[in-house]
């Protein structure tokens, strides 16, 4: 993995892999991490997309520049990296600081942005006292002195307890980050306020928040999505700040579906959506194993019907970005409840919660409102179906 000097003189360490003619997806790392944080996403996209990862300045193997730095500078670094690699535009994916860089790319370098995926991030973090403390401590004592508190924000307590294998490499890389490089980027976060610029972003935008993220809570992601025209917003359950690591499979399903929708040519020459685009949507919601079983069971006789629902239901309808997937999941649940379609209700129930960001509280509110408009017996049946499928979730609620 080489280092390249970009037009503004900054030297950035990067990794570029994948088919030369495939759409480029550029990943921007979070504060206190390196490009390895995206290993799970790079693996999932391998062979389908050209994946560009890099270490933000002052992090990992990129150049340390101890001078005042802004989000404009970090966005210019990414734009300069794309230019140096002769990449006209890319689908930008960023988490936390990387998501702030992505937001800034969206309005500062719009011609280079095909789409944005903004994970666990914010447009403003106004607690200057907190950031000043981190700046002083990282400069004087290094990132190792911050590591335990940071891990508690990055991962849920359950993940720290049950999956030390996920946490250990992240913890080790964080402790090795330059305290000065960390402090410089903390200053950029402390001083930013991107809110006035977000309505100018024209690129298709997906905002993803972790339901249990104390660093950039759900309200921060919701605020970004509300300011960017047409943005889609998803909440990942049982995830703190580094949601792409903690809930890799769910995040990857959302990311791949988003990229497949906006990166390729989903509309076939016949004028309808291609089977492949619908299949990607169907798998991202219902899970690849279930969909493959359904296709295998169909056989030659049922295959035309499977082709039909994959192209129309999952390509034309679920592939339409007008409604967020969370909204579509809630609509499916309400409609199938009202018309007493138990099998379909149960099929969509766990994906609604675990993939499309519907909370258990929102599900309960849906059932109660449905009781008013579809009848108490229908909602009562649906409550039983919820217990059948989500008994574990109810016990935790």
N, C-alpha and C positions, 0 to 999 in steps of 0.2 A: 504494500500500500504506500503510495508515494506522497511527497509534499510538493505543493505547487505555489508559486508566488503569483498573486493576482494583481490586478491593475493598481490597486491602492497601496501595494507594497507588502501586504500581509501574507505570511506563509501559512497555508492551511494543509493539514493532513487529511487525506480523503481515501475513500474506497469506492470504486465504480465497477459494477459487475452486471452481467445479464446480456441478452441479445442486443447487438448494436442498433438494430432497427426498431426496437421496442420503445414504447413511451417511457420517459424518464420520470422516476419518483425520487425526489430529493428529501432526505430526512435530516432534520435539525435537532440536535440533542438538547436535553434539559440542563439547567444549572447543576454543576457538580458531577456530570457524567461524561462519558465519551461515546463515540459512535457505536461501541459494542452494545449500548442499551437497545439498539434496534435489531439485534441478531434474530430475534423471533419473527420480526416482520420481514427482514431480508430473506430469511429461509422460506417464508410463506409465499413471497413474490417471485422467487427464483424461477427463471425460465419464461416468465410471463411479462416481466417488466425489467427495464434497465434501472438498477438501484444505485443511487448515489448517497453515500453517507460521509460525514466529515466531522472533525472535532472543532467545536466553536473556539474562537481565539482565546488563548489563556487556559485551555482545557486539553488534557491528553498530550498529543504530539503536535498540536498547532502552536503557532508563535505566541509567546507571552508579550503583550504590549501594555506596559504599566503607565497608562495615561487615561484621562477621562474618556469614556466610551458611552455611546448612546445606542438605542435600538436601531437608529438609522445606520450607524456604523456596522452593526451586525447583519442587517439586511443587505447592505452594500457588499459585505464579505460574501454572502451567499450568491448575490447577483454576479459578483466578480468571479466566483468559482464557476458558475454556469458558463459565463463568457469565456473563461480561460480553457474550459473543456469543450468549447464550441457547441454548447447545448442552448438552443434558442429559448426553450421554455420547458417547465417541468411541473409536475404535480407536487406541491410542497406539503410535507407532513412534519409537524413540529409539536413537541410536548413541553409545557412549562415555558422556559426561556426560548426554546425552539418554536413554540406556538406564538410567542410574542414576536419573534423574528418573522414567522410566517405572516402574521397580521400586517407587519410593516412592509413586507414584500408585496402584499396584496394592494396597498395603495401607493407605495413608493416605486415599485418596479412591476406594474401590472402586466406589461407585455411579456414578462418572463414567467407568468403564473398561469398554468392551465386549470388548476383547482387547488383548494386549500383544505387540509384536514388539521384542525387545531385541537390538540388534546390537553386536558388538565392545565388550562392556562387562564390568563386574566388580561384585561386591557389596562388596568390600573391596580397598584398595590400600595395604598397610601400610608401604611404604617412606617414612617421614616425612622422612628426610634428603633424598631426591630431590625431594619436593614442596616442602620448605623452600627448596631451591636454586632451583627454578623460580619460586617466589613472590618471592624476593629479586631474582632477575635480571629478571623481567618488570616488577617495580615500578621498578627502578633504570634499566634499559636499554631497556625496551619489548619487545614480542613479536618485533620484527625481529631481535633478538639471538639468538632461539631457533629461527629459521625452518628452518635447514638440518637440525639434529638432529631437529626435529619431522617434516619431510617424509620423512626416512629411516625413521621409525617408521610414518608414515601410508601409505606406498606401498612396494611391493617395488622392489628395485633395477632389475628389468627394466622396470617401468612408468616409473620416473624416467628411464631411458635411452631407451626406445622411444616413450613417449607424453608428451612434455613438454607437449602441449596439454591433457592432463588435470591435470597438476600445477601449471602456471603460475597459473591463476586461483585455485586453493586457496591457493597460496603467497602470492599478492598479498593476498588477503583476510585471511589469518592475520597478516601483517605489519602490517595496518591495525587489528587488534583492540587495544582499550585494554589496556595492560599491567596497569593496576589491575583492570579487569574480569576479566582472565584470572587474576590473582593471587587475587581473591576466590573464584572458582570452584575454583581449585586448593586453596584452604583447605577448601572443602566436600568435595572428593574425599579429601583427606588425612585428614579427621576422620570419614569415614563408616564404618559397618559395618552393612550391611543384612541380614546373614545370618539373624539371629534372626527377622526379620520375613517372610522370603520364604515360609515354609510357610503363611502366612495369605492369600497371594494366591490368589484363586478364579477370576480371569479366565483364559480360554484363553491360553496363552503359548507363543510361538515364540522360541527363542534361536538366534542366528546368530553364528558366530565365523569369523574368517579364519584359514586354515591357517597363514599366515605372519605373523601379527600379533604383534609383539614388545611392544606396549603392553598389550594385554589378551589374553593367549594363550588357546588352545583350552581349557586347563584352567580358566580363569576362567569361560568360558561353560558348560562342562560342570558346574561346581560350582553355578551358578545353576539350571540345568535340573534338577539332582538335588534341589534344595531346594523348587522350586515344584511343587506337585502336578499331575501330568499334562502337564508342559511338554514340548514337542518341541524337539529340538536338531539343528542342521544346521551342518556345516562347509563353508565355501566355499573351494575350492582356489585357489591362486595369488592370494591376497588378503592384504593386510596390514590396517592399522587402518581406513582409509576404504574398506571393502569395497563399500559401496553405489555408490561412484564407480569404483573399480578394476575391479569385476566387476558392472557395472550390470545387464547382461542376465540373469545368473544370479540375482542378488538380486531383481530385479523379478519373475521367474517364481515364486520362492518367496513373495514378498510378496503378489502378486496371488492365487495359489492359496490362501494362508492367509486373506486378506480375503474372497475369494469363498466360502470354507467357513464363515466365522464372521460375515460382515457381512450377508448377504442371507437369503433363505429357500430354501436349497438343496433342501428336500424339496417335491416337487410335491404337489398336492392328491390325486393318485392314491395317495399313500403311498410311492412310490419316489423316488429322487433324480432331479432334473431332468436333462435332456440337457445344459443349459447348464452346470450345476455339474460334471458329469463331463467335459465338453469342456474346461473351464478346467483341471481337474486333468491331463487327458491332454496338453494343450498345455504345461503348466508342466514336465512331466517329459520328454516326447519332443520338444518343440519345435513351435512353431506351423506351420512350413512342412511338416514331415513329416505332421502330422495333417491339414492341409488337403489335401495330396496324396492321402492315404489316403481321405478323404471324396470327393474329386473322382473318383478311380479307381473307387470303388464303384459309381457309377451307380445307376439306379433299382432294379436287381435286388439289389445288395448293400447298399443303404442301410439296410434294416431290421436287417441284421446289425451294421452300424456303429453304429446307434442302440442296439442291445442291448449291445454291449461298452462303449460310451461311458457308458451309464447304469449298468450293473451293475459291470463291471470298474473303470472309472475314477471312477464316482460312488459306488457302494455300498462298494467295497473300498478303492481308493486314497483315497477321501474320508473313510474312517473314521479319526479321529484317535487311536485306541487304540494303533496302532503308528506310530513315526516313519517318515518316508519313506525314510530311510537303511536302516532295518531291512527295509522292504518291497523295496527294490532288491536287497539281499543275498539275501532269500528268493527273489525271481524268478530271480536268477542261479544260485543253488544248485539250484533245482528244474528249471530248463531245462537245466542241465548234466546233472543226473541222468537226465532222460528224453530227452536227445540232441536238443534243439530248438535247433539252431544259429542259425537265423534270429532266433528270439525272444531268445536269449542275446545275440547281437550287437546287436540293436535296443536292448536295455536297458543295454548295457555302458557306452557313453560317457555317457549321462545319469546313471548311477549314480555315476560319477567326477566329472563336471563340474557336475552339478546337485544331486545328493542327498548329496554329501559323503563317499562311500566313498573311502578312500585307496588308493593302489596297494599299500601294505603289507597293508591289510585284505583287498583282493582276492586277493592271493597266499595269505594265511592261509585264505581261503574255499576256494580251489582245493585247497589241501593237505588241509584237513579233508574236503572232498568226495571226495578220493581214497580216504579211509578208508571212508566210508559209501556212496559211489556207485560206487567202483571206479576203479583207476588209469587204465584206458583212457578212461573218460569224462572224468576230470580232465585227462588228457593232450590230448584233443581240445579241451577248453575252453582250455587254455593256448595252443594254436595259434590259437583264435579271438581270444583276447586280443591275441596278436601281430598278427593281421590288422587289428584295429580300433584298438588302442592302441599301435602300434609307436612313435609319437612319445613317449608317456608312459613306455614302458619305457626308451627311450634316456635320458630325463631322470632316471629313478629311480636 
